[in-house]
């Protein structure tokens, strides 16, 4: 196994999906983080200088880098006494609400598992990547790392024990993500969350969440659209995203099924029934952000049904 490197990519993800706060997420095709992992005779995890558009913003200290933390969590379950070399290309913007920390962790733990001849299943790898999320944002949540590792829509039914369920969905469901060039840390987004909610809002949210799951599994687009409503988290987090209401309305006017905040923001996502609507929504959403003098990047893709992808194995 010495001196062999495996390079893996893992995708951006959308968590919460409007009404499913901390309980559901899905993977998209791009952007992706790329991690190359090799085993060495020297103890410890060594992360080389990080490449990619956002690599200079990350630490190479393994104990505070999500790729390093995920790998260390994996190694804690093995008897391996050697070391690990890591090369990371960071293509996902930090604090974007697109599962940036999860993508690095998922790619890293998927790659090292391959080096250990698939010692664990993809689902077994989720807790290792969750430990990286704990370092990144203070909470070991799975609604980004689970879809990054499993693909598609993933429901986090519970944590004690961890219970994840892959949700069937329509094949021609498209996602548009527009990322404004501002950073919004998950910790800050969580600070504005209400400590209590009314029973009325709770019932509305639970009904929407059940409707979303039903709509996905039965390929009922109208039900998906009616259910993509968040009455608890979106109203308070929207105040942290300049122009959010206008951006959302521009997406709705473009014909999307629904639109909400991607993860903890500031990125905004929309789901559509075909690529042309998704593209039209991207243009409209970017223009709405531009009205607030915000530069943006737009990403459009079908829902990603793949696990992390092996780029090279040599």
C-alpha positions in Angstrom: 0.0 0.0 0.0 3.0 2.3 0.4 3.4 5.2 -2.0 0.1 4.5 -3.7 -2.2 7.5 -4.1 -5.9 7.6 -4.7 -7.6 10.8 -5.9 -11.3 11.3 -5.3 -13.7 14.1 -6.0 -16.8 14.8 -3.8 -19.6 17.3 -4.7 -21.3 20.3 -3.3 -24.6 19.6 -1.4 -27.8 21.4 -0.5 -28.9 20.8 3.1 -32.3 21.5 4.8 -34.1 21.8 1.4 -36.4 24.5 2.7 -38.7 22.6 5.2 -36.2 19.9 6.3 -33.9 21.7 8.6 -31.0 19.5 9.7 -32.9 16.4 8.4 -32.4 16.2 4.6 -29.9 17.1 1.9 -29.0 16.3 -1.7 -25.9 16.3 -3.9 -25.3 18.2 -7.1 -22.8 17.6 -9.8 -20.6 20.7 -9.3 -18.5 22.2 -7.9 -16.4 19.5 -6.4 -13.5 19.3 -4.0 -10.6 17.0 -5.0 -8.6 15.0 -2.4 -5.6 12.8 -3.1 -4.5 10.5 -0.3 -1.5 8.2 0.1 0.0 6.1 2.8 3.5 6.6 4.1 5.9 5.0 6.7 6.0 8.2 8.7 3.4 8.7 11.4 0.9 11.5 11.3 -1.2 13.2 8.7 0.7 15.6 6.4 -1.4 18.0 4.3 0.5 19.6 1.5 -0.1 23.3 0.5 -3.7 23.4 -0.6 -4.6 24.3 -4.2 -7.8 25.5 -5.9 -9.5 28.8 -5.8 -10.0 28.8 -2.1 -7.1 26.7 -0.9 -5.1 29.6 0.5 -7.9 30.2 3.0 -7.5 26.8 4.6 -5.0 25.5 7.2 -2.8 22.6 6.5 -2.9 21.5 10.1 -4.6 18.2 10.1 -6.4 18.7 13.4 -8.4 21.7 12.1 -8.7 20.8 8.4 -11.9 18.8 7.6 -10.1 16.4 5.3 -7.5 15.8 8.0 -10.0 15.4 10.8 -12.1 12.9 8.7 -9.0 10.8 8.0 -7.9 10.8 11.6 -11.4 9.7 12.7 -11.1 6.9 10.2 -7.7 5.9 11.4 -8.8 5.8 15.0 -10.9 2.8 14.0 -8.0 0.9 12.5 -4.7 -0.4 13.8 -2.7 1.5 11.2 0.5 2.9 12.6 1.9 4.7 9.6 1.2 8.1 8.2 -0.9 9.7 5.5 -0.1 12.3 2.9 -3.0 14.5 1.6 -3.2 16.8 -1.4 -6.4 18.9 -1.5 -7.8 21.1 -4.2 -10.4 23.4 -2.7 -13.0 24.4 -5.4 -16.0 25.1 -3.1 -16.2 28.5 -1.6 -16.0 28.7 2.2 -19.1 29.7 4.3 -21.2 29.3 1.2 -24.0 27.0 2.3 -23.0 24.5 -0.3 -21.4 21.9 2.0 -17.8 23.0 1.5 -16.4 21.4 4.6 -18.4 18.2 3.9 -17.1 17.8 0.4 -13.4 17.8 1.5 -14.2 15.4 4.4 -16.3 13.1 2.2 -13.6 12.9 -0.6 -10.8 12.3 2.0 -12.5 9.5 3.9 -13.8 7.9 0.7 -10.2 7.9 -0.7 -8.5 6.5 2.4 -11.2 3.8 2.7 -10.2 2.7 -0.8 -6.6 2.5 0.2 -7.8 0.1 3.0 -9.6 -2.1 0.5 -13.0 -0.7 1.3 -12.8 -1.6 5.0 -16.1 0.3 5.5 -19.3 0.8 3.5 -20.1 4.3 2.2 -22.7 4.6 4.9 -20.2 3.5 7.6 -18.0 6.4 6.5 -20.6 9.1 7.4 -19.7 9.3 11.2 -16.0 9.9 10.3 -17.0 12.8 8.0 -19.4 14.1 10.7 -16.5 14.6 13.0 -15.0 17.0 10.5 -18.3 18.9 10.5 -18.0 19.2 14.3 -14.6 21.0 13.8 -15.9 23.1 11.0 -19.1 24.5 12.5 -19.4 23.1 16.0 -22.1 20.4 15.2 -21.6 16.9 14.0 -24.4 17.0 11.5 -24.9 14.7 8.5 -27.2 16.5 6.1 -24.3 17.5 3.9 -21.8 14.6 4.4 -24.4 11.9 3.9 -25.5 13.0 0.4 -21.9 13.8 -0.5 -21.0 10.2 0.3 -24.2 8.4 -0.9 -25.5 10.7 -3.7 -29.1 11.8 -4.3 -31.5 12.8 -1.6 -30.7 11.5 1.9 -33.0 11.8 5.0 -31.3 11.9 8.4 -34.0 10.2 10.4 -32.0 10.1 13.7 -28.5 10.3 15.2 -28.6 8.0 18.2 -28.1 5.6 16.5 -27.3 7.2 13.1 -30.2 6.4 10.8 -29.9 7.6 7.2 -32.4 6.8 4.4 -31.9 7.4 0.7 -35.0 8.9 -0.8 -36.1 8.2 -4.4 -36.7 11.3 -6.6 -37.7 12.2 -10.1 -35.0 11.6 -12.7 -35.4 15.0 -14.4 -35.2 17.1 -11.3 -32.7 20.0 -11.8 -31.1 22.3 -9.2 -29.9 25.8 -9.6 -27.5 27.2 -7.0 -26.5 30.9 -7.0 -23.7 31.8 -4.6 -23.3 35.5 -3.8 -19.7 36.6 -3.0 -20.2 37.0 0.7 -19.3 34.5 3.5 -21.8 33.4 6.1 -20.5 31.1 8.7 -22.7 28.3 9.9 -22.1 29.3 13.5 -23.4 32.8 12.8 -26.4 31.4 10.9 -27.3 29.2 13.9 -27.2 32.1 16.3 -30.3 33.7 14.8 -32.4 30.6 15.0 -35.4 30.7 17.3 -35.1 28.8 20.5 -38.8 28.0 20.5 -41.5 27.8 17.8 -45.3 27.9 17.9 -47.3 24.8 17.6 -48.9 26.3 14.5 -45.6 26.8 12.7 -44.4 23.3 13.8 -47.4 21.6 12.3 -47.0 23.6 9.1 -43.3 22.7 8.9 -43.9 19.0 9.6 -46.7 18.9 7.0 -44.5 20.5 4.4 -41.6 18.1 5.1 -43.9 15.1 4.8 -45.3 16.5 1.6 -41.8 17.0 0.2 -40.8 13.4 0.9 -44.1 12.1 -0.6 -43.7 14.4 -3.6 -40.1 13.1 -4.2 -41.0 9.4 -3.9 -44.1 9.7 -6.0 -42.6 12.1 -8.6 -45.4 14.6 -7.9 -43.9 17.9 -9.0 -46.8 20.0 -7.9 -46.6 18.5 -4.4 -42.8 19.1 -4.3 -43.4 22.7 -5.2 -46.2 23.2 -2.6 -44.0 21.7 0.1 -40.8 23.7 -0.5 -41.9 26.2 2.1 -40.0 27.0 5.3 -41.9 29.0 8.0 -39.3 28.6 10.7 -35.7 29.0 9.6 -35.9 30.8 6.3 -37.6 33.9 7.7 -34.8 34.6 10.2 -31.9 33.6 8.0 -33.2 35.6 5.1 -32.3 38.8 6.9 -28.6 37.8 6.6 -28.7 37.5 2.8 -29.0 40.9 1.0 -31.8 40.8 -1.5 -33.0 37.3 -0.6 -36.7 37.9 -1.0 -36.2 39.5 -4.5 -33.9 36.6 -5.5 -36.5 34.1 -4.4 -39.3 35.9 -6.2 -37.2 36.1 -9.4 -36.7 32.3 -9.3 -40.4 31.7 -8.7 -41.3 34.0 -11.6 -38.9 31.9 -13.8 -41.1 28.8 -13.3 -39.2 26.8 -10.7 -40.9 24.4 -8.3 -39.5 26.2 -5.3 -36.6 28.2 -4.0 -35.0 28.6 -0.6 -31.7 29.1 1.2 -29.0 26.4 0.6 -27.9 25.1 3.9 -27.1 28.0 6.2 -26.6 30.4 3.3 -25.8 32.7 1.7 -26.3 30.5 -1.4 -29.8 30.2 -2.7 -31.1 27.1 -4.5 -34.1 26.4 -6.7 -35.5 23.1 -8.0 -36.9 22.8 -11.5 -38.5 20.2 -13.8 -36.1 20.8 -16.7 -32.8 22.3 -17.6 -34.2 25.3 -19.5 -36.2 26.5 -16.5 -33.1 25.9 -14.2 -31.0 28.0 -16.6 -33.6 30.8 -16.8 -33.8 30.9 -13.0 -30.0 31.2 -12.7 -30.0 34.2 -14.9 -32.9 35.9 -13.1 -31.4 35.1 -9.6 -28.0 36.5 -10.5 -29.6 39.7 -11.8 -31.6 40.1 -8.6 -28.4 39.8 -6.6 -26.7 42.2 -9.0 -29.3 44.8 -8.1 -27.8 44.7 -4.6 -24.3 45.0 -6.1 -23.3 41.5 -5.3 -21.2 39.4 -7.7 -22.3 35.8 -8.0 -21.5 32.3 -9.3 -24.2 30.1 -10.6 -24.2 26.3 -10.7 -26.7 24.2 -12.6 -27.0 20.4 -12.6 -29.3 17.4 -12.3 -29.4 15.8 -8.8 -26.2 13.9 -8.4 -26.9 10.2 -8.0 -23.2 9.2 -7.7 -21.0 8.6 -4.8 -17.6 10.4 -4.7 -15.8 9.7 -8.0 -12.4 8.1 -8.4 -10.2 10.4 -10.5 -7.0 8.3 -10.4 -5.8 5.2 -8.6 -2.0 4.7 -8.9 
